[in-house]
Amino acid sequence: MRRVFLIVLDSFGIGGMEDAASYGDFNVNTLRSVSSSPYFHMPNMRKLGLFHIDGVTAEGCGKEGKHEAVIARMTERSKGKDTTIGHWEIAGIYSPKPLPTYPEGFPREVLEPFQSRTGRGVLCNLPYSGTAVIQEYGDAHLASGDLIVYTSADSVFQIAAHEDIVPPEQLYEYCRIAREILQGEHGVGRVIARPFTGPAGGPFVRTPRRHDFSMEPPGTTMLDQLSEAGKDVIAVGKIKDIFAGKGITRSVYTSGNEEGILRTLEYLEEDFEGLCFINLVDYDMLYGHRRDIDGYAKALAYFDERLPEITGRLKENDILMITADHGCDPAYTATTDHTREYTPFLMYGRNVCPMNYGTRKSFVDIGATVLDYFGIRPAFEGESMLPECSPT
């Protein structure tokens, strides 16, 4: 029985890519920035080889000693730096064009049919911080029942509504309507329901009942190939939403990193054959976009502290992979957006020989590696990183 546990540390970039400036990102490096915090502590990731990866710079962290894992620096070949495109590329899909974004808000041809079908007006319609938008438009929403529609630098259409005005299930239906409208040239990566609560006058608080409605991946992914081969594909966190459920056999949502790690530990105790695909979202959602260096560092230190529990439960034929989908440098204050960065790749298992594969050309090599481990030929371009040797 073979199992792969693939953990995405959402937004954990390790340095700006060569084309970062064309995305408006200059001298960005998420790992370097968080390593400046007194709360940064990753001795277990150090043992695996994080600081041996090409180009990695981190304060007080050298490359001394041997590394215990297969390591590589991953290049995002797709045009973009958002969650959807990053995860799709990990799973085998190259995106030659970025998903559409709306720095001036959504056009009439999107909003008019949305308002007609929901029977509600629209407030805001601008790029906005999700926590700030409900404070500024919450009272107007309570008074009118109009929906707070906003976006960000990402390819997203977000709808915020107070749970007393629009119950979450109704909000989800509005999101499904938006998802039907947002196709073709307006095919954003995700439509996101953002329910909140709070008294008139505020403060308003977002609830855990967020839900994402993604586009289906436009091609065959490693998830499709695994499930078609009769393997389990278990999605933890927002993975199911990112892939619109395509190719996934089981899923569980999580409230954040702590629950994501807990669910991973639970699946490590289960008998299955296939992939457990995990997204730990807090680095991006709570700390990267909010430019909270110490919070980001604390979250990484927490993962590192729990890492021995994960590796300790790996069985003889299990493989653990750790990577990221993009960057979100908390020290980069020119914007609060994602940053165009290389990402780390670490692969560890009892029967995995440590090697350094240098800098890879695309995230799709991760998907190819997963499929290779199960003896499946990828339906996409990608080179496996399974080492051709046995550990000593």
N, C-alpha and C positions, 0 to 999 in steps of 0.2 A: 504494500500500500504506500503510495506516494502522496505527499501534501506539500503545497507551497503556501506560505503566509507572506503576502506582499503588503507592506505597510507604507503608505504615503504620508510623510510629514508635510502637511499642506503648507506650501510657500517657503520651504527651507532651502533657499538658494545658496550657492557657494561661490558666487562671483559673477560679475557682468559678462555676458557673451559679447563677441566681437561686434555684433550689430545692435547692441543695447542702445546706443545713442540715437539710432533711427526710431526707437520706441520712446524717446524722451528720457532715457535713463542714463545717468552719467556717474561713473565711479561707484556703482552699487555693489553691495556684497552683504547679504543677510547674515551669513555665518560670521564674517569679520565684525560686523556691527554688534551682534549679540554677545560675542566673546569678550567685548569690552565691559560687560556688566559684571559686577562682583558676584552675581547669582549664577553665572555660567559655569557649569561643571558637568563634563561628559566623559568620565574615565572609561566607561564601558564601550562607548562609541569609538573612543581612542583605540582601545584594544582591537576592535574590529578593523580599524584602519581609516577612519574618517579623515584624519589629518595627513594621511599618506596620499590622498587623492590629488591628481594633477591640479596645480594652481591654488590649492586651499591655503588661505591665510587666516590665522586666528590668533588673537593676543595670548601669549604664553603657551601656545600649543605647537610643539615641534613634531618632527617625523621620527623621533627616536624609537628604537625597538622594531620588532616585526609585527605585521598585521595578521589577524586571524581570519579575515574574510576575503572573498573576491571583491575588488573595488574598481570603480571607474567613475570618470566625470562624464555626465550625460549632456549632450547638446540637444536643445529643442529645435528640430528642423522645421516644424510648422510655423506659420506666420501668426504669431499671437503670444500672449503671456497670461492667458486666463485658465481657470480651473478646467473647463470643459475640454478645450483643445489639448491641454497638458495630459489629462487622463486618457483622452482618446488616443493620443500618440503613444503613451505607455502601452496601450492595448492593441496597437498596430495600425492606427489610422493617421496618415499624414494629411494635414490641412494646408493646402497651398494658398488659401486666402483667409484672412482674419474674419471672425464672425462680426456682424455689424454692431457698431456702437453709436450712441446718440448723445454727443456732448451738448447739443442744443435742445434735447428733449425729442419726443416721438412726434412724427408728422400727423397731419389730419387724416391721411388714409389709414392710419393705424387706430387713432383714438376715436374717430367717428363711429366705425362699426363696433368698437369695444363698448362705447357708451350706449349705443343703440341696443345691443344684445344684453347688456347688464342692467339697463334702465337706471344707471347712476352716472353722475358727473365725475369729473376728474380734477383733483387738486395737484399742484406742484408741477409735475411733468418736467423735471430737471434732474441733472446729476446731483445726488445729495448723500450725505452721511445718513445711514439708516437710523441711528440713534437721534440725530438732530432733527430729521424730517418729521418724526412723530411729535416732538416737542413744539415745533413751529406750526404744524398744520393739524395737530390733534384736535384742538377746540373747533376749528372750522369743519373738520370731519364730523365731530359729534353733533354740531348744529345742523349740518346739511345732509349728512349721509353720503356725501361724495367720497369716492375712493382716492386715497393718496397714492399716486402713481409716480415712481421715480426710477432713476437708473444710476449707473456709476461708470467708471472707466471700462468696466467689464461689459460683455454682451449680455445684459440682463434687463428684464422688464419686471419691476418689483411693485407689488401692491400691498400697501399697509392699510389695515382696518382694525378698529376697536372691536373686541370680541362681543361687546354688548350691542353693537350696531350691526355688525356682520359676523355671525357665528363662523368659526373656522371652516366647517364643511361648505358653507355658502361661499366663503372666500376661495376655497379650493375650486369650486365650480367656476367662479369668475376667472381664475387662473387657467382653467381648461379652455374657456372661451378665448382668452388672450393667446393661448398656445395655438389654437386653430387659426387665429388671425395672423399670427407672427410666423409666416412661412416665406419661402422664396427669398427675395432681396431683404426682407425684414425678419429673416429667420434667426432670431437671437438664440444664444446658447441655452439660456434658462429663463423661465418665468418663475418668480419666487413669491410665495405667499408670506407676508410678514404680519401676523396678528399681534396686537398689543392690548394692554389694559391700563387702567388708571382713571382717577377722577377728573372731572371737568377742571380745567386750569392746570392740570398736570401735578406732579410729573407722570409721564407715560412710560411704560416699561414693556419691551418686547417679550412675548411668551415663548416657551419652547416648541410651540406648534407650527413653526416654520415648515414649509414644504416646497420642494423644487419640482418644476415640470420642465424637463429637458427635451431637446430635439433627440430623435433617434440617431445614433451614429450612422454616417452615410456609407458604411462599408462593413466588411466582416472583421470582427475583432477576435482576440484570443479568447474572450468570454464565449462568443458564439461557437468557436471551434472546440473548446473544452466541453461545453454542455452538449454539443452534437455528438461528441465522442463518449457520452455517458458519464462524464466527470461532474462532480459537484462544483458549483461556482457560488460561493457564499460572499455576500456583500455586507460590509459593516460600515455604518455611518452613512454618508451621502452618496456612496458608490452607486446604489440602485438608481438614484435620481439622475446622476451624471450620464448614465447609460440608458435612461428611460426604461430600465428593467430588462433590456435586451441581452440575452445570453446568461441571465442570472437565474439560478435555481432556488436560492434562499436568500433572505436578507433580514437585517435588523438595523433600525435607526438608533442613533445614540445622541445623548445630550452634550457630549464634548469628549475631550481626550480621555478623561478618567474612565468613563463608561466604555469608550472604544477599546481601551487596554483591557478592561475587565472582560468584555465580550471576546476579545482575542484569546485571553487565557482560558475562557470557557470552551471555545472551539478547539483549542489545543488538546483538550481532554476528550473530545468527541472522536468517534471513528468515522472517517470519510476519506474519499480519494478525490483530490482535485485542488482547487484554489480557494483560499480565503483572502479576499481583497479588502483592505482596511484603509479608511481615510481618517486621519486625526486632524480635525479642522481648527482647533483653537489657535494654533500658531498664526494662521491667516486671519481668521474672523475676529479674534479677541485682541491680538497683539500687533500683527503686522500692519493692518490697515489703520489701527489706532496709534501707530508709531510709538509703541510701548516697548522699549528695549529691555527693561528689567522683567516685565511680564513674559516676554518671549523667552528670555534666558531661563526664567524659572520653569516655564513649561517644558523646555528642552531638558533641563536638569531632572524634572520629574519623570519624563520618558526614559532617560538614561538610568535612573534609579530603578525603574521597573523592568528594564531590559533583561537583567539576569533571570527574572521569573519567566520571561518569554523563552529565552534560549534554554533555560533549564528544563522546560517541558517539551522541547523538540524531541521527536522520536527518531529512530535510526535513519529513516528515509525522508525526513522532513527538511525543507529548505526555508530559511527566513530571508526575505529581501526587504531592504529599506531604501526608499528613494523620496523624491518630491516632484511636484508638478509645475513649479515656477518659483520665482522669488517674491518676497514682499519685504524689502529692507526697511526695518523700523527706524533706521537713522536717516533715511532719505526723505527730507521734508519738502522737496520741490512739489511733490504730489503725495496723496495717500493711496496711490494705486499699487498694483502688482509691479514687480520689476523683472526685467528680461535677464535671466541668469541661468548659468549652468546649474545642474542639480547633482546630488551625490547618488551613487549606487553602491550598496553593500550587500553581499550575498554570503550567508553563513549556514553551515550544516555540518553534521558529524562526518559526512563523506564528501565534503567540499574542500578542494585544495586551494589555499590562499593564492591569489594572483592579482596583479595590477594590469587591467586592460586599458589603461591610459584614458584618452578622451574619445568617446564614441560619437558617431555622426548623427544619431537620432535616438530618441526615447524608445522607438519601436524595437530596439534590440532587447529591451526588457521583456516585451511580449513574446519575442522569438525565443528567449531563454526559457520562459515558463513552458511554452509549448514543446520545446526540445526535451525538457525533463520528462514529459509524458509521451515522448515518441511521436509527436504530431508535427507534421510539416506546416509551417506558417502559410497562410493564404495572402500574406503581405511581405514586403521587403523587410528584412531584418536579419541580423547576425547574432547567433546564440553566444552567450558568454559562459556556458558551462565549461569548466576547466577540464582539459584532457589529461588528467592525472589524478592520483589518489593522495589524500592527506597522509603525512608521515606521523 
